[in-house]
Amino acid sequence: MMNVIITDGTEPVHAVLNDTVAAQDFAKRLPFQCSGYDSGIDYCCTAADGRFDPLERQTGWKNGDISLGSGWFALLYGGEEESSAHRDMMIIGHIRDEDLPLVRQMPKKVRLTIRAV
């Protein structure tokens, strides 16, 4: 596992990458930058998938999860209750619970930087 900081230029958001193949591959790209928008349940940014193990995919997410797959990097801050409709999710990490409100306060359009700490 690796601790990371996610920022849009305001308050830093603390998160932890998990031990999936996708998270380990993503860690090699740090510092990572991407731009995206608030969809109402997540911040979605286009991003190349990288290496991953198809057996590590899951259905749905928990609020605070970070995903990377199907061409998207996402900070999933809401929608957990309805997320079971989303299959093949590649979760690479999780935002610290106490920092999740900071994600919800980010502007509609973001330029994110993710770096190791």
C-alpha positions as semicolon CSV with decimal commas, in nm:
position;residue;x (nm);y (nm);z (nm)
1;M;0,000;0,000;0,000
2;M;0,111;0,354;-0,073
3;N;-0,005;0,682;0,076
4;V;-0,084;0,954;-0,177
5;I;-0,201;1,315;-0,175
6;I;-0,458;1,434;-0,427
7;T;-0,495;1,805;-0,484
8;D;-0,681;2,039;-0,715
9;G;-0,471;2,330;-0,592
10;T;-0,665;2,374;-0,268
11;E;-0,683;2,144;0,036
12;P;-0,482;1,821;0,001
13;V;-0,685;1,500;0,009
14;H;-0,515;1,196;0,163
15;A;-0,566;0,851;0,016
16;V;-0,409;0,506;0,011
17;L;-0,343;0,300;-0,300
18;N;-0,419;-0,069;-0,255
19;D;-0,208;-0,369;-0,358
20;T;-0,379;-0,450;-0,689
21;V;-0,171;-0,485;-1,003
22;A;-0,343;-0,172;-1,139
23;A;-0,255;0,033;-0,828
24;Q;0,106;-0,083;-0,838
25;D;0,128;0,013;-1,205
26;F;-0,042;0,349;-1,137
27;A;0,213;0,422;-0,861
28;K;0,487;0,411;-1,126
29;R;0,317;0,707;-1,301
30;L;0,330;0,935;-0,996
31;P;0,325;1,228;-0,988
32;F;0,015;1,199;-1,208
33;Q;-0,198;1,481;-1,345
34;C;-0,538;1,475;-1,510
35;S;-0,830;1,705;-1,578
36;G;-1,196;1,625;-1,534
37;Y;-1,541;1,717;-1,415
38;D;-1,778;1,652;-1,128
39;S;-2,058;1,419;-1,243
40;G;-2,255;1,448;-0,919
41;I;-2,114;1,124;-0,773
42;D;-1,751;1,137;-0,883
43;Y;-1,477;1,335;-1,052
44;C;-1,401;1,167;-1,385
45;C;-1,080;1,230;-1,574
46;T;-0,962;1,057;-1,890
47;A;-0,659;0,836;-1,826
48;A;-0,489;0,536;-1,983
49;D;-0,562;0,211;-1,798
50;G;-0,214;0,064;-1,767
51;R;-0,152;-0,291;-1,646
52;F;-0,416;-0,472;-1,441
53;D;-0,533;-0,820;-1,343
54;P;-0,885;-0,884;-1,480
55;L;-0,954;-1,105;-1,176
56;E;-0,919;-0,798;-0,948
57;R;-1,217;-0,621;-1,105
58;Q;-1,529;-0,585;-0,892
59;T;-1,891;-0,482;-0,912
60;G;-1,971;-0,143;-0,757
61;W;-1,771;0,073;-0,519
62;K;-1,767;0,228;-0,175
63;N;-1,789;0,606;-0,139
64;G;-1,430;0,726;-0,127
65;D;-1,293;0,464;-0,367
66;I;-1,053;0,561;-0,645
67;S;-1,091;0,378;-0,973
68;L;-0,887;0,349;-1,289
69;G;-1,031;0,164;-1,586
70;S;-1,204;0,183;-1,921
71;G;-1,013;0,504;-1,994
72;W;-1,118;0,685;-1,673
73;F;-0,954;0,786;-1,348
74;A;-1,229;0,861;-1,093
75;L;-1,265;0,985;-0,736
76;L;-1,591;0,814;-0,637
77;Y;-1,737;1,029;-0,359
78;G;-2,102;0,919;-0,386
79;G;-2,343;0,672;-0,542
80;E;-2,234;0,368;-0,344
81;E;-2,595;0,259;-0,292
82;E;-2,661;0,233;-0,667
83;S;-2,311;0,129;-0,772
84;S;-2,394;-0,242;-0,804
85;A;-2,513;-0,163;-1,159
86;H;-2,148;-0,091;-1,252
87;R;-1,947;-0,401;-1,333
88;D;-1,578;-0,443;-1,403
89;M;-1,468;-0,165;-1,169
90;M;-1,095;-0,149;-1,105
91;I;-1,052;0,005;-0,761
92;I;-0,696;0,119;-0,700
93;G;-0,732;0,300;-0,369
94;H;-0,948;0,477;-0,113
95;I;-0,973;0,834;0,012
96;R;-0,937;0,880;0,387
97;D;-1,289;0,906;0,534
98;E;-1,221;1,238;0,706
99;D;-1,101;1,387;0,374
100;L;-1,405;1,281;0,169
101;P;-1,589;1,611;0,242
102;L;-1,294;1,795;0,080
103;V;-1,356;1,607;-0,244
104;R;-1,724;1,702;-0,241
105;Q;-1,620;2,070;-0,211
106;M;-1,393;2,073;-0,517
107;P;-1,504;2,294;-0,809
108;K;-1,701;2,145;-1,100
109;K;-1,393;2,141;-1,323
110;V;-1,063;2,018;-1,175
111;R;-0,700;1,967;-1,262
112;L;-0,586;1,696;-1,023
113;T;-0,233;1,613;-0,917
114;I;-0,168;1,284;-0,738
115;R;0,169;1,231;-0,572
116;A;0,323;0,987;-0,328
117;V;0,392;1,092;0,030
